[in-house]
Amino acid sequence: MKNLVGNALLGQSGGPTSVINASAAGVFIEALNQENITGVFGAVHGIKGILDEDFIDISKEDLDELNRLKNTPSSSIGSVRYKLKDPKKDDSEYRRLLEVFRKYNIRYFFYNGGNDSMDTCNKISKFFKKEGFDCNVMGVPKTIDNDLNVTDHSPGYGSAAKYVATTFMELFHDATVYDQPMITVVEVMGRNAGWLTAAAALAQYKGQGPDLVYLPEKTFDPEVFFSDVDKVLKQKGKVIVAVSEGIKTKEGKYVPELYQELKKDAFGHAQLGGTAQALVSELGNRFNVKLRAIEFSLMQRSAAHLASKVDVTEAYNAGRKAVQAAVAGVTDKMIGFKRVSSNPYKIKYVRIPLQKAANEEQKVPLHWIKEDNTGLTQDYIDYALPLIQGDEKAKLEDGLPRFAKLKKIRVQKNDKKTPL
């Protein structure tokens, strides 16, 4: 729908990344420069903030601080894990969203997130259309998991992969320094897709990585794992293992689930973590050597000090292009990337239908995983190397990064009743 005049709203959802704020900066700065956009808001904690009418007035922020968002990790306006009910069963939340959008004349809606967020975007857009409310809805991608469908990669992945590879290289030097046998098991994020754990292969590419790499794309057999470790230990005396938190047995059980019941998050996903510790505990029953369990946890998604310049640039541009598309009348799309070439690296920004991006996971191709689980093939290296290039981080003050400091002035609540 072209020539819509009204306010623009950005919400963010799911796990943050080191460049999700770069996308926010792209949306905010571009939206402030558009004639048809009369106001620019940030929803505090995503959908929850919209339901609660809790908005930040971006026009009150200093431009310098908005630009600093490019190098500030996590979500500046707050993220959320909140799953809307199925509108076919209960549309009360959607009617509440429609009431809020009408009340604040929000005609441009941008949602920054992963698979579940694109699904939320898609459902909201369809409901608004059914109710006859004109609003251009655009998805802005993000996920360190790199599992968004129909896009070459996702903003956030390049920087997180760079952190994983760099940290494995650093760990390699420490974990091999002593003259005694040692097994180090490192847990990397990744529920069903092993893209982030695969980044350990970039450290192997430099000769300073793990000996064994286990991704959720392949069934995990504990007994084969113990045999693999034993073999490397006898050969080298030291073993470094990279495991995805989401590896499963042939029975479909996560490794920690073999020993305890897992809790669920708001989307019904098992809350993972503890895979490395569980494996180390079992290794301790079989090997009389020094053992270490390391979990990268939140550090891999917040390490803006190792951000890839390619990643920061693409994340920012994804936000800008989402606004430009929406103002031109485009709706129900997510900005994605189509790779033109890897050497030299070149991409095209494309518009992907939300329904294609929603709820479908892109996994590491099986033929990119070595059959013996020692790493990834050259195909993965060629794919990933361009995404981690360049260095772009916050400027330092007193030797420490100077991150964005937003005023976060709230939009005054509109008490005027709007008919549903």
Phi, psi and omega in degrees: 000114183274163173060026173290136177241123180170193184273156177247144182226132175245132171236154178234147187215151176083191182293134179292172173223177178281351181234008179298327177290335176294321176294320177299317178300318179298316178295310185297309185293318179293318181295324179295339182263004183262129183297322184281351177262113187272341178203152182235121183241152170245127180279122180287117182063047169056225183303324179300320179295326178290315179300327182266001184055047181248098186237148173260136178273102185291336180295342180273356182273151176286138181300323179299321180289323177296322177293327178292342177301333181303331184241020179251125183284169177067195185255116184293332182255002178092135178253183184200153168241095185217121182258120177292149179293161175293118183299338178287336180261324181204106183261015184298320180291324179292323177292326176294317178299316179298319178300316181293316180299319178292317183299321183258011179050050179274113183249353178226120182236128180238130178237125188254107182184198183256213186303308182297325180292322178292327176295317177300314178304312183297316181293319179296315181299316180296319181295316179299318179297317180298327181270000177077024179259123181278116178205127177274122186247126181230138175266137176245116189286150169197139167177130175289342182288342178060030186254011176293137186281153172062024172225145184302321178198174183239143174303135183109329183291314183303316181289319179294321177296322178295320177296313181300311182297314181297316183291324175296321178297319179292318179296325180306316182292323181283320185285352180244014188279332186270163182266019178241153180299144183205140175240125179242122179247122184246125180262129181241148180297154178144106185282295183246343180243133187261025184304318185288319176295326179301333181298341175299336179294336177293327175290321175300322180303329178266007178076018184220053184230191181288161177273330184227141181226123183241119181251154180289347178294339179243143180299136181262123178250110182306320183292322176295321178301311181297324178292318178299316180297316180300318182297313180293320181300318180292328181282317189245335184084350178224144178224130173241128184238136172251124179233139172282143179299340186260013179297143183230153175280174179296340177277359179084017180262136171291153183304312179297333181292342177291341186237350181200162178276135182266142175280164180247150176267188185296337181265004180086006179277144175295136178278110187269181184121145180097005180296313181298316181296320179297317180293320179296322178299319179288323177298326179296336178279349186241335184233133178264069181222169176291137184231142175223136172246126182234132178240118180295327174049224187293340185298326184290339180258354182242008186278071181293341179290347177242022183298142175279133179297322177302316182295313180300314182297314182291323179296316179297315181294327178298319177294315179299313185290332175296318179293313181301320180292316182297317180294331179279359177104004180279141177213165178062034180231157171242139176286127179229180183239133173243121183283128177270317178202157178260334181215095005284153182288129179208137177232164169242140174277128183235162179251115185255131177305134183305321184294336177282328182277340188280128167065007176249127185263138175263119184253166177293127178303134183300327182285355174271351182259126180296140186298331182271008178060033176263354180162201182244160180279175179297333178302318179293316180303315180296326179289315191274326185306316180297335185282344184254011186283147175083165183227124177214113182218170182297145174293154184264144169232124184056034177082000182239154183295140176261098180274166180296142176236095181278147178286328178057049177284126184285145172288132181297132182295137180265110183275356182294129179285134179243128182296140178281000000 
